[in-house]
Amino acid sequence: MAGDQEAFNRAMKKGHSAAWDMDWEEAARQYHQALEENPGHVIALSGLAMSLVELKQYKPALAKYKEAVRLSPQDP
């Protein structure tokens, strides 16, 4: 973990809450913030990718999903 654990946890919580509320722009913003604190976090990558799909930003979403698969190939 390269960054601030507290900031990462806050961003993840806010990202999950925004996704639950289907506020995809806010979810993407928060997952991106979480990734600034912990760049290789697979759950944050997946959350960002899902948010980007919902925003119809398919190419960036695919890139994030591919990165998550590369980091955790055994995770379905």
All heavy atoms as a GROMACS GRO file, in nm:
protein
  598
    1MET      N    1   0.086  -0.118   0.000
    1MET     CA    2   0.000   0.000   0.000
    1MET      C    3   0.090   0.123   0.000
    1MET      O    4   0.167   0.144   0.091
    1MET     CB    5  -0.088  -0.005   0.123
    1MET     CG    6  -0.171   0.116   0.143
    1MET     SD    7  -0.342   0.071   0.133
    1MET     CE    8  -0.416   0.228   0.143
    2ALA      N    9   0.071   0.205  -0.100
    2ALA     CA   10   0.158   0.320  -0.115
    2ALA      C   11   0.107   0.444  -0.042
    2ALA      O   12   0.184   0.527   0.000
    2ALA     CB   13   0.174   0.352  -0.263
    3GLY      N   14  -0.024   0.456  -0.028
    3GLY     CA   15  -0.079   0.580   0.022
    3GLY      C   16  -0.135   0.572   0.162
    3GLY      O   17  -0.099   0.487   0.242
    4ASP      N   18  -0.226   0.660   0.188
    4ASP     CA   19  -0.291   0.678   0.317
    4ASP      C   20  -0.407   0.578   0.332
    4ASP      O   21  -0.506   0.587   0.259
    4ASP     CB   22  -0.339   0.822   0.324
    4ASP     CG   23  -0.412   0.858   0.452
    4ASP    OD1   24  -0.444   0.768   0.532
    4ASP    OD2   25  -0.436   0.979   0.470
    5GLN      N   26  -0.395   0.486   0.425
    5GLN     CA   27  -0.496   0.382   0.445
    5GLN      C   28  -0.632   0.442   0.482
    5GLN      O   29  -0.736   0.397   0.434
    5GLN     CB   30  -0.451   0.283   0.554
    5GLN     CG   31  -0.549   0.170   0.580
    5GLN     CD   32  -0.561   0.073   0.465
    5GLN    OE1   33  -0.461   0.038   0.402
    5GLN    NE2   34  -0.681   0.028   0.437
    6GLU      N   35  -0.630   0.544   0.565
    6GLU     CA   36  -0.755   0.609   0.607
    6GLU      C   37  -0.826   0.673   0.487
    6GLU      O   38  -0.947   0.659   0.470
    6GLU     CB   39  -0.725   0.715   0.714
    6GLU     CG   40  -0.847   0.774   0.777
    6GLU     CD   41  -0.915   0.681   0.876
    6GLU    OE1   42  -0.850   0.590   0.929
    6GLU    OE2   43  -1.035   0.700   0.898
    7ALA      N   44  -0.751   0.742   0.403
    7ALA     CA   45  -0.808   0.805   0.283
    7ALA      C   46  -0.861   0.698   0.188
    7ALA      O   47  -0.968   0.715   0.127
    7ALA     CB   48  -0.704   0.892   0.214
    8PHE      N   49  -0.787   0.589   0.175
    8PHE     CA   50  -0.832   0.478   0.090
    8PHE      C   51  -0.964   0.423   0.141
    8PHE      O   52  -1.059   0.405   0.063
    8PHE     CB   53  -0.725   0.367   0.088
    8PHE     CG   54  -0.772   0.242   0.021
    8PHE    CD1   55  -0.774   0.233  -0.118
    8PHE    CD2   56  -0.816   0.133   0.095
    8PHE    CE1   57  -0.819   0.117  -0.180
    8PHE    CE2   58  -0.860   0.018   0.035
    8PHE     CZ   59  -0.861   0.010  -0.103
    9ASN      N   60  -0.972   0.396   0.270
    9ASN     CA   61  -1.096   0.340   0.328
    9ASN      C   62  -1.214   0.434   0.309
    9ASN      O   63  -1.325   0.389   0.277
    9ASN     CB   64  -1.076   0.308   0.476
    9ASN     CG   65  -0.983   0.192   0.500
    9ASN    OD1   66  -0.962   0.109   0.411
    9ASN    ND2   67  -0.925   0.187   0.617
   10ARG      N   68  -1.192   0.564   0.330
   10ARG     CA   69  -1.300   0.662   0.311
   10ARG      C   70  -1.348   0.662   0.166
   10ARG      O   71  -1.470   0.662   0.140
   10ARG     CB   72  -1.253   0.803   0.349
   10ARG     CG   73  -1.266   0.836   0.495
   10ARG     CD   74  -1.249   0.987   0.520
   10ARG     NE   75  -1.132   1.045   0.456
   10ARG     CZ   76  -1.010   1.049   0.511
   10ARG    NH1   77  -0.989   0.997   0.630
   10ARG    NH2   78  -0.910   1.104   0.446
   11ALA      N   79  -1.255   0.663   0.072
   11ALA     CA   80  -1.292   0.666  -0.069
   11ALA      C   81  -1.367   0.539  -0.109
   11ALA      O   82  -1.465   0.546  -0.184
   11ALA     CB   83  -1.167   0.685  -0.156
   12MET      N   84  -1.322   0.424  -0.059
   12MET     CA   85  -1.391   0.299  -0.091
   12MET      C   86  -1.534   0.300  -0.036
   12MET      O   87  -1.628   0.262  -0.106
   12MET     CB   88  -1.313   0.179  -0.037
   12MET     CG   89  -1.187   0.149  -0.111
   12MET     SD   90  -1.212   0.100  -0.284
   12MET     CE   91  -1.282  -0.064  -0.261
   13LYS      N   92  -1.549   0.345   0.087
   13LYS     CA   93  -1.682   0.351   0.148
   13LYS      C   94  -1.773   0.444   0.068
   13LYS      O   95  -1.889   0.411   0.040
   13LYS     CB   96  -1.671   0.397   0.293
   13LYS     CG   97  -1.802   0.396   0.366
   13LYS     CD   98  -1.785   0.434   0.511
   13LYS     CE   99  -1.920   0.433   0.582
   13LYS     NZ  100  -1.908   0.469   0.722
   14LYS      N  101  -1.721   0.561   0.032
   14LYS     CA  102  -1.800   0.656  -0.046
   14LYS      C  103  -1.830   0.601  -0.186
   14LYS      O  104  -1.939   0.622  -0.239
   14LYS     CB  105  -1.727   0.790  -0.058
   14LYS     CG  106  -1.724   0.868   0.071
   14LYS     CD  107  -1.648   0.998   0.053
   14LYS     CE  108  -1.641   1.078   0.180
   14LYS     NZ  109  -1.566   1.204   0.163
   15GLY      N  110  -1.735   0.530  -0.244
   15GLY     CA  111  -1.757   0.469  -0.375
   15GLY      C  112  -1.866   0.364  -0.371
   15GLY      O  113  -1.955   0.361  -0.456
   16HIS      N  114  -1.862   0.278  -0.269
   16HIS     CA  115  -1.966   0.176  -0.253
   16HIS      C  116  -2.102   0.240  -0.231
   16HIS      O  117  -2.202   0.197  -0.289
   16HIS     CB  118  -1.933   0.083  -0.137
   16HIS     CG  119  -1.811  -0.002  -0.156
   16HIS    ND1  120  -1.766  -0.046  -0.278
   16HIS    CD2  121  -1.725  -0.053  -0.066
   16HIS    CE1  122  -1.658  -0.120  -0.263
   16HIS    NE2  123  -1.630  -0.125  -0.133
   17SER      N  124  -2.107   0.344  -0.148
   17SER     CA  125  -2.234   0.413  -0.121
   17SER      C  126  -2.289   0.477  -0.248
   17SER      O  127  -2.409   0.467  -0.276
   17SER     CB  128  -2.216   0.519  -0.013
   17SER     OG  129  -2.189   0.458   0.111
   18ALA      N  130  -2.203   0.542  -0.323
   18ALA     CA  131  -2.246   0.606  -0.447
   18ALA      C  132  -2.295   0.501  -0.548
   18ALA      O  133  -2.397   0.522  -0.615
   18ALA     CB  134  -2.133   0.689  -0.507
   19ALA      N  135  -2.226   0.389  -0.557
   19ALA     CA  136  -2.270   0.282  -0.648
   19ALA      C  137  -2.405   0.228  -0.603
   19ALA      O  138  -2.494   0.203  -0.687
   19ALA     CB  139  -2.165   0.170  -0.652
   20TRP      N  140  -2.424   0.208  -0.475
   20TRP     CA  141  -2.552   0.162  -0.422
   20TRP      C  142  -2.664   0.258  -0.461
   20TRP      O  143  -2.775   0.216  -0.494
   20TRP     CB  144  -2.542   0.148  -0.270
   20TRP     CG  145  -2.667   0.094  -0.208
   20TRP    CD1  146  -2.763   0.165  -0.143
   20TRP    CD2  147  -2.708  -0.042  -0.204
   20TRP    NE1  148  -2.862   0.082  -0.099
   20TRP    CE2  149  -2.832  -0.046  -0.135
   20TRP    CE3  150  -2.654  -0.161  -0.252
   20TRP    CZ2  151  -2.902  -0.165  -0.115
   20TRP    CZ3  152  -2.724  -0.279  -0.230
   20TRP    CH2  153  -2.846  -0.280  -0.163
   21ASP      N  154  -2.632   0.388  -0.459
   21ASP     CA  155  -2.731   0.492  -0.496
   21ASP      C  156  -2.739   0.513  -0.647
   21ASP      O  157  -2.814   0.599  -0.693
   21ASP     CB  158  -2.694   0.624  -0.428
   21ASP     CG  159  -2.710   0.619  -0.278
   21ASP    OD1  160  -2.785   0.532  -0.226
   21ASP    OD2  161  -2.648   0.704  -0.210
   22MET      N  162  -2.659   0.438  -0.722
   22MET     CA  163  -2.650   0.448  -0.868
   22MET      C  164  -2.605   0.586  -0.914
   22MET      O  165  -2.643   0.635  -1.019
   22MET     CB  166  -2.781   0.407  -0.935
   22MET     CG  167  -2.809   0.261  -0.921
   22MET     SD  168  -2.936   0.208  -1.033
   22MET     CE  169  -3.068   0.172  -0.918
   23ASP      N  170  -2.522   0.649  -0.833
   23ASP     CA  171  -2.458   0.776  -0.869
   23ASP      C  172  -2.321   0.739  -0.927
   23ASP      O  173  -2.219   0.740  -0.858
   23ASP     CB  174  -2.444   0.866  -0.746
   23ASP     CG  175  -2.384   1.002  -0.777
   23ASP    OD1  176  -2.335   1.022  -0.891
   23ASP    OD2  177  -2.383   1.087  -0.687
   24TRP      N  178  -2.322   0.702  -1.054
   24TRP     CA  179  -2.204   0.641  -1.116
   24TRP      C  180  -2.088   0.738  -1.130
   24TRP      O  181  -1.973   0.697  -1.120
   24TRP     CB  182  -2.241   0.577  -1.248
   24TRP     CG  183  -2.347   0.474  -1.228
   24TRP    CD1  184  -2.476   0.477  -1.275
   24TRP    CD2  185  -2.337   0.354  -1.151
   24TRP    NE1  186  -2.544   0.367  -1.231
   24TRP    CE2  187  -2.461   0.288  -1.155
   24TRP    CE3  188  -2.234   0.295  -1.078
   24TRP    CZ2  189  -2.485   0.168  -1.091
   24TRP    CZ3  190  -2.258   0.175  -1.013
   24TRP    CH2  191  -2.383   0.113  -1.020
   25GLU      N  192  -2.116   0.865  -1.153
   25GLU     CA  193  -2.007   0.962  -1.164
   25GLU      C  194  -1.934   0.976  -1.031
   25GLU      O  195  -1.810   0.977  -1.027
   25GLU     CB  196  -2.060   1.098  -1.211
   25GLU     CG  197  -2.098   1.097  -1.356
   25GLU     CD  198  -2.142   1.233  -1.407
   25GLU    OE1  199  -2.106   1.334  -1.346
   25GLU    OE2  200  -2.213   1.235  -1.508
   26GLU      N  201  -2.010   0.984  -0.922
   26GLU     CA  202  -1.948   0.994  -0.790
   26GLU      C  203  -1.875   0.864  -0.754
   26GLU      O  204  -1.766   0.867  -0.697
   26GLU     CB  205  -2.052   1.029  -0.683
   26GLU     CG  206  -1.995   1.043  -0.544
   26GLU     CD  207  -1.893   1.155  -0.529
   26GLU    OE1  208  -1.887   1.246  -0.613
   26GLU    OE2  209  -1.818   1.153  -0.430
   27ALA      N  210  -1.936   0.752  -0.787
   27ALA     CA  211  -1.871   0.623  -0.760
   27ALA      C  212  -1.737   0.616  -0.833
   27ALA      O  213  -1.635   0.580  -0.773
   27ALA     CB  214  -1.962   0.508  -0.801
   28ALA      N  215  -1.737   0.652  -0.960
   28ALA     CA  216  -1.612   0.648  -1.038
   28ALA      C  217  -1.509   0.742  -0.977
   28ALA      O  218  -1.391   0.706  -0.964
   28ALA     CB  219  -1.639   0.686  -1.183
   29ARG      N  220  -1.552   0.860  -0.937
   29ARG     CA  221  -1.460   0.957  -0.876
   29ARG      C  222  -1.399   0.901  -0.747
   29ARG      O  223  -1.279   0.911  -0.724
   29ARG     CB  224  -1.536   1.087  -0.847
   29ARG     CG  225  -1.453   1.204  -0.812
   29ARG     CD  226  -1.528   1.337  -0.800
   29ARG     NE  227  -1.673   1.335  -0.796
   29ARG     CZ  228  -1.753   1.353  -0.903
   29ARG    NH1  229  -1.701   1.373  -1.022
   29ARG    NH2  230  -1.884   1.350  -0.890
   30GLN      N  231  -1.480   0.838  -0.665
   30GLN     CA  232  -1.431   0.784  -0.537
   30GLN      C  233  -1.340   0.663  -0.558
   30GLN      O  234  -1.238   0.649  -0.490
   30GLN     CB  235  -1.549   0.751  -0.446
   30GLN     CG  236  -1.625   0.872  -0.398
   30GLN     CD  237  -1.539   0.969  -0.318
   30GLN    OE1  238  -1.449   0.929  -0.244
   30GLN    NE2  239  -1.567   1.098  -0.334
   31TYR      N  240  -1.377   0.573  -0.649
   31TYR     CA  241  -1.290   0.458  -0.675
   31TYR      C  242  -1.157   0.503  -0.734
   31TYR      O  243  -1.052   0.447  -0.702
   31TYR     CB  244  -1.359   0.356  -0.768
   31TYR     CG  245  -1.471   0.282  -0.701
   31TYR    CD1  246  -1.597   0.277  -0.757
   31TYR    CD2  247  -1.452   0.214  -0.580
   31TYR    CE1  248  -1.701   0.208  -0.698
   31TYR    CE2  249  -1.555   0.146  -0.518
   31TYR     CZ  250  -1.678   0.142  -0.578
   31TYR     OH  251  -1.781   0.073  -0.518
   32HIS      N  252  -1.162   0.605  -0.817
   32HIS     CA  253  -1.037   0.661  -0.871
   32HIS      C  254  -0.951   0.716  -0.758
   32HIS      O  255  -0.829   0.695  -0.756
   32HIS     CB  256  -1.068   0.769  -0.975
   32HIS     CG  257  -0.947   0.830  -1.035
   32HIS    ND1  258  -0.870   0.766  -1.130
   32HIS    CD2  259  -0.886   0.949  -1.012
   32HIS    CE1  260  -0.768   0.843  -1.162
   32HIS    NE2  261  -0.775   0.954  -1.092
   33GLN      N  262  -1.014   0.786  -0.665
   33GLN     CA  263  -0.941   0.840  -0.549
   33GLN      C  264  -0.879   0.726  -0.467
   33GLN      O  265  -0.764   0.735  -0.424
   33GLN     CB  266  -1.035   0.924  -0.461
   33GLN     CG  267  -0.969   0.983  -0.339
   33GLN     CD  268  -0.862   1.086  -0.374
   33GLN    OE1  269  -0.878   1.163  -0.467
   33GLN    NE2  270  -0.753   1.084  -0.302
   34ALA      N  271  -0.955   0.620  -0.447
   34ALA     CA  272  -0.903   0.504  -0.373
   34ALA      C  273  -0.781   0.446  -0.444
   34ALA      O  274  -0.682   0.410  -0.380
   34ALA     CB  275  -1.012   0.399  -0.357
   35LEU      N  276  -0.788   0.440  -0.576
   35LEU     CA  277  -0.676   0.386  -0.653
   35LEU      C  278  -0.553   0.476  -0.648
   35LEU      O  279  -0.441   0.428  -0.663
   35LEU     CB  280  -0.718   0.360  -0.797
   35LEU     CG  281  -0.810   0.239  -0.813
   35LEU    CD1  282  -0.875   0.239  -0.950
   35LEU    CD2  283  -0.733   0.110  -0.788
   36GLU      N  284  -0.571   0.604  -0.626
   36GLU     CA  285  -0.455   0.692  -0.608
   36GLU      C  286  -0.380   0.655  -0.480
   36GLU      O  287  -0.259   0.668  -0.473
   36GLU     CB  288  -0.499   0.838  -0.605
   36GLU     CG  289  -0.537   0.890  -0.741
   36GLU     CD  290  -0.572   1.038  -0.740
   36GLU    OE1  291  -0.547   1.107  -0.638
   36GLU    OE2  292  -0.624   1.084  -0.843
   37GLU      N  293  -0.454   0.610  -0.380
   37GLU     CA  294  -0.392   0.569  -0.253
   37GLU      C  295  -0.337   0.427  -0.260
   37GLU      O  296  -0.238   0.396  -0.194
   37GLU     CB  297  -0.493   0.580  -0.138
   37GLU     CG  298  -0.546   0.720  -0.114
   37GLU     CD  299  -0.438   0.820  -0.077
   37GLU    OE1  300  -0.335   0.783  -0.020
   37GLU    OE2  301  -0.459   0.940  -0.107
   38ASN      N  302  -0.403   0.340  -0.336
   38ASN     CA  303  -0.361   0.200  -0.347
   38ASN      C  304  -0.383   0.154  -0.491
   38ASN      O  305  -0.487   0.095  -0.523
   38ASN     CB  306  -0.441   0.115  -0.247
   38ASN     CG  307  -0.391  -0.027  -0.239
   38ASN    OD1  308  -0.310  -0.071  -0.319
   38ASN    ND2  309  -0.442  -0.101  -0.143
   39PRO      N  310  -0.287   0.180  -0.580
   39PRO     CA  311  -0.305   0.158  -0.723
   39PRO      C  312  -0.339   0.016  -0.766
   39PRO      O  313  -0.404  -0.003  -0.868
   39PRO     CB  314  -0.171   0.200  -0.783
   39PRO     CG  315  -0.111   0.289  -0.681
   39PRO     CD  316  -0.160   0.240  -0.548
   40GLY      N  317  -0.300  -0.084  -0.693
   40GLY     CA  318  -0.324  -0.221  -0.736
   40GLY      C  319  -0.439  -0.290  -0.668
   40GLY      O  320  -0.450  -0.413  -0.674
   41HIS      N  321  -0.528  -0.218  -0.606
   41HIS     CA  322  -0.638  -0.279  -0.532
   41HIS      C  323  -0.746  -0.328  -0.629
   41HIS      O  324  -0.812  -0.250  -0.697
   41HIS     CB  325  -0.696  -0.180  -0.431
   41HIS     CG  326  -0.780  -0.244  -0.328
   41HIS    ND1  327  -0.913  -0.271  -0.348
   41HIS    CD2  328  -0.750  -0.290  -0.204
   41HIS    CE1  329  -0.962  -0.329  -0.240
   41HIS    NE2  330  -0.863  -0.341  -0.152
   42VAL      N  331  -0.765  -0.460  -0.634
   42VAL     CA  332  -0.852  -0.522  -0.733
   42VAL      C  333  -0.998  -0.482  -0.713
   42VAL      O  334  -1.070  -0.459  -0.812
   42VAL     CB  335  -0.834  -0.676  -0.731
   42VAL    CG1  336  -0.933  -0.743  -0.825
   42VAL    CG2  337  -0.692  -0.713  -0.770
   43ILE      N  338  -1.044  -0.471  -0.592
   43ILE     CA  339  -1.184  -0.434  -0.569
   43ILE      C  340  -1.209  -0.290  -0.614
   43ILE      O  341  -1.312  -0.260  -0.675
   43ILE     CB  342  -1.224  -0.455  -0.422
   43ILE    CG1  343  -1.217  -0.604  -0.388
   43ILE    CG2  344  -1.363  -0.400  -0.394
   43ILE    CD1  345  -1.234  -0.637  -0.242
   44ALA      N  346  -1.116  -0.201  -0.588
   44ALA     CA  347  -1.129  -0.063  -0.635
   44ALA      C  348  -1.127  -0.058  -0.788
   44ALA      O  349  -1.205   0.016  -0.848
   44ALA     CB  350  -1.018   0.024  -0.577
   45LEU      N  351  -1.040  -0.136  -0.850
   45LEU     CA  352  -1.036  -0.143  -0.997
   45LEU      C  353  -1.168  -0.193  -1.053
   45LEU      O  354  -1.222  -0.137  -1.148
   45LEU     CB  355  -0.923  -0.234  -1.043
   45LEU     CG  356  -0.783  -0.178  -1.038
   45LEU    CD1  357  -0.680  -0.289  -1.056
   45LEU    CD2  358  -0.765  -0.071  -1.144
   46SER      N  359  -1.222  -0.298  -0.993
   46SER     CA  360  -1.349  -0.354  -1.039
   46SER      C  361  -1.464  -0.255  -1.018
   46SER      O  362  -1.551  -0.243  -1.104
   46SER     CB  363  -1.379  -0.485  -0.967
   46SER     OG  364  -1.283  -0.582  -0.999
   47GLY      N  365  -1.463  -0.186  -0.906
   47GLY     CA  366  -1.566  -0.086  -0.880
   47GLY      C  367  -1.560   0.028  -0.980
   47GLY      O  368  -1.663   0.073  -1.031
   48LEU      N  369  -1.439   0.072  -1.010
   48LEU     CA  370  -1.423   0.178  -1.109
   48LEU      C  371  -1.469   0.129  -1.245
   48LEU      O  372  -1.542   0.199  -1.316
   48LEU     CB  373  -1.277   0.224  -1.115
   48LEU     CG  374  -1.245   0.330  -1.220
   48LEU    CD1  375  -1.334   0.453  -1.207
   48LEU    CD2  376  -1.098   0.367  -1.213
   49ALA      N  377  -1.431   0.007  -1.282
   49ALA     CA  378  -1.471  -0.048  -1.411
   49ALA      C  379  -1.623  -0.057  -1.422
   49ALA      O  380  -1.682  -0.019  -1.524
   49ALA     CB  381  -1.407  -0.185  -1.432
   50MET      N  382  -1.688  -0.107  -1.317
   50MET     CA  383  -1.834  -0.117  -1.318
   50MET      C  384  -1.899   0.021  -1.334
   50MET      O  385  -1.993   0.038  -1.412
   50MET     CB  386  -1.884  -0.182  -1.190
   50MET     CG  387  -2.035  -0.192  -1.180
   50MET     SD  388  -2.093  -0.252  -1.022
   50MET     CE  389  -2.053  -0.113  -0.916
   51SER      N  390  -1.845   0.119  -1.264
   51SER     CA  391  -1.897   0.255  -1.273
   51SER      C  392  -1.881   0.309  -1.415
   51SER      O  393  -1.972   0.373  -1.469
   51SER     CB  394  -1.825   0.346  -1.174
   51SER     OG  395  -1.843   0.301  -1.042
   52LEU      N  396  -1.766   0.282  -1.475
   52LEU     CA  397  -1.742   0.329  -1.612
   52LEU      C  398  -1.836   0.261  -1.712
   52LEU      O  399  -1.883   0.326  -1.807
   52LEU     CB  400  -1.596   0.306  -1.650
   52LEU     CG  401  -1.496   0.392  -1.573
   52LEU    CD1  402  -1.353   0.346  -1.602
   52LEU    CD2  403  -1.513   0.539  -1.604
   53VAL      N  404  -1.866   0.134  -1.691
   53VAL     CA  405  -1.964   0.066  -1.778
   53VAL      C  406  -2.099   0.136  -1.767
   53VAL      O  407  -2.165   0.164  -1.868
   53VAL     CB  408  -1.977  -0.084  -1.741
   53VAL    CG1  409  -2.101  -0.146  -1.806
   53VAL    CG2  410  -1.853  -0.161  -1.783
   54GLU      N  411  -2.141   0.165  -1.645
   54GLU     CA  412  -2.270   0.231  -1.625
   54GLU      C  413  -2.271   0.371  -1.688
   54GLU      O  414  -2.377   0.419  -1.728
   54GLU     CB  415  -2.302   0.240  -1.477
   54GLU     CG  416  -2.328   0.106  -1.412
   54GLU     CD  417  -2.452   0.035  -1.466
   54GLU    OE1  418  -2.544   0.101  -1.517
   54GLU    OE2  419  -2.456  -0.089  -1.457
   55LEU      N  420  -2.155   0.434  -1.698
   55LEU     CA  421  -2.143   0.565  -1.762
   55LEU      C  422  -2.122   0.552  -1.914
   55LEU      O  423  -2.100   0.651  -1.982
   55LEU     CB  424  -2.027   0.644  -1.700
   55LEU     CG  425  -2.050   0.686  -1.555
   55LEU    CD1  426  -1.920   0.738  -1.494
   55LEU    CD2  427  -2.160   0.792  -1.547
   56LYS      N  428  -2.128   0.427  -1.963
   56LYS     CA  429  -2.109   0.396  -2.105
   56LYS      C  430  -1.970   0.436  -2.156
   56LYS      O  431  -1.953   0.468  -2.274
   56LYS     CB  432  -2.220   0.459  -2.189
   56LYS     CG  433  -2.358   0.405  -2.156
   56LYS     CD  434  -2.465   0.467  -2.239
   56LYS     CE  435  -2.604   0.414  -2.218
   56LYS     NZ  436  -2.644   0.346  -2.103
   57GLN      N  437  -1.872   0.430  -2.068
   57GLN     CA  438  -1.733   0.455  -2.105
   57GLN      C  439  -1.665   0.318  -2.115
   57GLN      O  440  -1.589   0.276  -2.028
   57GLN     CB  441  -1.666   0.544  -2.000
   57GLN     CG  442  -1.726   0.682  -1.994
   57GLN     CD  443  -1.661   0.769  -1.888
   57GLN    OE1  444  -1.550   0.742  -1.842
   57GLN    NE2  445  -1.731   0.875  -1.850
   58TYR      N  446  -1.698   0.248  -2.223
   58TYR     CA  447  -1.662   0.107  -2.235
   58TYR      C  448  -1.513   0.080  -2.250
   58TYR      O  449  -1.462  -0.015  -2.189
   58TYR     CB  450  -1.742   0.043  -2.349
   58TYR     CG  451  -1.891   0.055  -2.329
   58TYR    CD1  452  -1.970   0.126  -2.418
   58TYR    CD2  453  -1.953  -0.003  -2.219
   58TYR    CE1  454  -2.107   0.138  -2.399
   58TYR    CE2  455  -2.089   0.008  -2.198
   58TYR     CZ  456  -2.165   0.079  -2.289
   58TYR     OH  457  -2.300   0.091  -2.269
   59LYS      N  458  -1.443   0.159  -2.329
   59LYS     CA  459  -1.299   0.133  -2.348
   59LYS      C  460  -1.221   0.149  -2.217
   59LYS      O  461  -1.142   0.061  -2.182
   59LYS     CB  462  -1.243   0.220  -2.459
   59LYS     CG  463  -1.283   0.172  -2.596
   59LYS     CD  464  -1.218   0.253  -2.705
   59LYS     CE  465  -1.264   0.202  -2.840
   59LYS     NZ  466  -1.199   0.273  -2.950
   60PRO      N  467  -1.241   0.260  -2.143
   60PRO     CA  468  -1.169   0.269  -2.015
   60PRO      C  469  -1.213   0.161  -1.916
   60PRO      O  470  -1.130   0.111  -1.839
   60PRO     CB  471  -1.205   0.408  -1.962
   60PRO     CG  472  -1.266   0.483  -2.075
   60PRO     CD  473  -1.313   0.382  -2.174
   61ALA      N  474  -1.340   0.123  -1.921
   61ALA     CA  475  -1.388   0.017  -1.831
   61ALA      C  476  -1.317  -0.114  -1.862
   61ALA      O  477  -1.270  -0.183  -1.770
   61ALA     CB  478  -1.539   0.000  -1.844
   62LEU      N  479  -1.306  -0.147  -1.989
   62LEU     CA  480  -1.239  -0.270  -2.028
   62LEU      C  481  -1.093  -0.269  -1.984
   62LEU      O  482  -1.042  -0.370  -1.935
   62LEU     CB  483  -1.250  -0.290  -2.179
   62LEU     CG  484  -1.186  -0.418  -2.234
   62LEU    CD1  485  -1.246  -0.542  -2.169
   62LEU    CD2  486  -1.201  -0.422  -2.386
   63ALA      N  487  -1.029  -0.155  -1.997
   63ALA     CA  488  -0.888  -0.145  -1.954
   63ALA      C  489  -0.875  -0.171  -1.805
   63ALA      O  490  -0.782  -0.241  -1.761
   63ALA     CB  491  -0.832  -0.007  -1.989
   64LYS      N  492  -0.968  -0.119  -1.725
   64LYS     CA  493  -0.962  -0.142  -1.579
   64LYS      C  494  -0.992  -0.288  -1.546
   64LYS      O  495  -0.928  -0.346  -1.457
   64LYS     CB  496  -1.059  -0.049  -1.506
   64LYS     CG  497  -1.023   0.097  -1.516
   64LYS     CD  498  -0.884   0.125  -1.462
   64LYS     CE  499  -0.845   0.270  -1.477
   64LYS     NZ  500  -0.707   0.295  -1.444
   65TYR      N  501  -1.088  -0.348  -1.615
   65TYR     CA  502  -1.116  -0.490  -1.592
   65TYR      C  503  -0.995  -0.575  -1.630
   65TYR      O  504  -0.960  -0.669  -1.558
   65TYR     CB  505  -1.238  -0.536  -1.672
   65TYR     CG  506  -1.370  -0.508  -1.605
   65TYR    CD1  507  -1.473  -0.446  -1.674
   65TYR    CD2  508  -1.394  -0.544  -1.472
   65TYR    CE1  509  -1.596  -0.422  -1.613
   65TYR    CE2  510  -1.514  -0.519  -1.410
   65TYR     CZ  511  -1.616  -0.458  -1.482
   65TYR     OH  512  -1.736  -0.435  -1.422
   66LYS      N  513  -0.930  -0.542  -1.740
   66LYS     CA  514  -0.810  -0.617  -1.781
   66LYS      C  515  -0.699  -0.603  -1.677
   66LYS      O  516  -0.628  -0.701  -1.648
   66LYS     CB  517  -0.761  -0.570  -1.918
   66LYS     CG  518  -0.846  -0.620  -2.031
   66LYS     CD  519  -0.790  -0.574  -2.165
   66LYS     CE  520  -0.868  -0.630  -2.280
   66LYS     NZ  521  -0.815  -0.588  -2.411
   67GLU      N  522  -0.685  -0.484  -1.622
   67GLU     CA  523  -0.584  -0.463  -1.518
   67GLU      C  524  -0.616  -0.547  -1.394
   67GLU      O  525  -0.527  -0.609  -1.335
   67GLU     CB  526  -0.577  -0.315  -1.481
   67GLU     CG  527  -0.464  -0.281  -1.388
   67GLU     CD  528  -0.454  -0.133  -1.359
   67GLU    OE1  529  -0.518  -0.050  -1.426
   67GLU    OE2  530  -0.378  -0.099  -1.266
   68ALA      N  531  -0.743  -0.552  -1.357
   68ALA     CA  532  -0.784  -0.633  -1.242
   68ALA      C  533  -0.756  -0.781  -1.266
   68ALA      O  534  -0.706  -0.851  -1.177
   68ALA     CB  535  -0.932  -0.611  -1.211
   69VAL      N  536  -0.784  -0.828  -1.386
   69VAL     CA  537  -0.758  -0.970  -1.420
   69VAL      C  538  -0.609  -0.998  -1.416
   69VAL      O  539  -0.566  -1.104  -1.367
   69VAL     CB  540  -0.818  -1.004  -1.558
   69VAL    CG1  541  -0.768  -1.138  -1.608
   69VAL    CG2  542  -0.970  -1.004  -1.550
   70ARG      N  543  -0.530  -0.905  -1.467
   70ARG     CA  544  -0.384  -0.924  -1.465
   70ARG      C  545  -0.332  -0.935  -1.322
   70ARG      O  546  -0.245  -1.018  -1.291
   70ARG     CB  547  -0.317  -0.806  -1.537
   70ARG     CG  548  -0.165  -0.818  -1.547
   70ARG     CD  549  -0.102  -0.697  -1.615
   70ARG     NE  550  -0.130  -0.572  -1.547
   70ARG     CZ  551  -0.070  -0.528  -1.435
   70ARG    NH1  552   0.020  -0.604  -1.376
   70ARG    NH2  553  -0.101  -0.412  -1.382
   71LEU      N  554  -0.387  -0.854  -1.232
   71LEU     CA  555  -0.342  -0.853  -1.094
   71LEU      C  556  -0.395  -0.971  -1.013
   71LEU      O  557  -0.333  -1.013  -0.915
   71LEU     CB  558  -0.384  -0.723  -1.025
   71LEU     CG  559  -0.314  -0.597  -1.077
   71LEU    CD1  560  -0.380  -0.473  -1.020
   71LEU    CD2  561  -0.166  -0.601  -1.043
   72SER      N  562  -0.511  -1.022  -1.054
   72SER     CA  563  -0.573  -1.132  -0.978
   72SER      C  564  -0.639  -1.230  -1.074
   72SER      O  565  -0.762  -1.240  -1.081
   72SER     CB  566  -0.676  -1.074  -0.880
   72SER     OG  567  -0.729  -1.176  -0.799
   73PRO      N  568  -0.559  -1.305  -1.150
   73PRO     CA  569  -0.614  -1.392  -1.254
   73PRO      C  570  -0.704  -1.506  -1.201
   73PRO      O  571  -0.789  -1.555  -1.273
   73PRO     CB  572  -0.491  -1.448  -1.324
   73PRO     CG  573  -0.380  -1.431  -1.228
   73PRO     CD  574  -0.414  -1.312  -1.143
   74GLN      N  575  -0.687  -1.543  -1.078
   74GLN     CA  576  -0.768  -1.650  -1.021
   74GLN      C  577  -0.905  -1.605  -0.972
   74GLN      O  578  -0.991  -1.686  -0.941
   74GLN     CB  579  -0.693  -1.720  -0.906
   74GLN     CG  580  -0.685  -1.641  -0.778
   74GLN     CD  581  -0.587  -1.524  -0.778
   74GLN    OE1  582  -0.513  -1.501  -0.872
   74GLN    NE2  583  -0.588  -1.446  -0.671
   75ASP      N  584  -0.926  -1.473  -0.968
   75ASP     CA  585  -1.051  -1.418  -0.916
   75ASP      C  586  -1.153  -1.406  -1.029
   75ASP      O  587  -1.130  -1.334  -1.125
   75ASP     CB  588  -1.024  -1.280  -0.855
   75ASP     CG  589  -1.144  -1.222  -0.783
   75ASP    OD1  590  -1.253  -1.282  -0.787
   75ASP    OD2  591  -1.128  -1.116  -0.722
   76PRO      N  592  -1.267  -1.477  -1.017
   76PRO     CA  593  -1.366  -1.472  -1.127
   76PRO      C  594  -1.429  -1.336  -1.136
   76PRO      O  595  -1.482  -1.297  -1.235
   76PRO     CB  596  -1.470  -1.576  -1.088
   76PRO     CG  597  -1.449  -1.608  -0.944
   76PRO     CD  598  -1.309  -1.564  -0.911
   0.00000   0.00000   0.00000
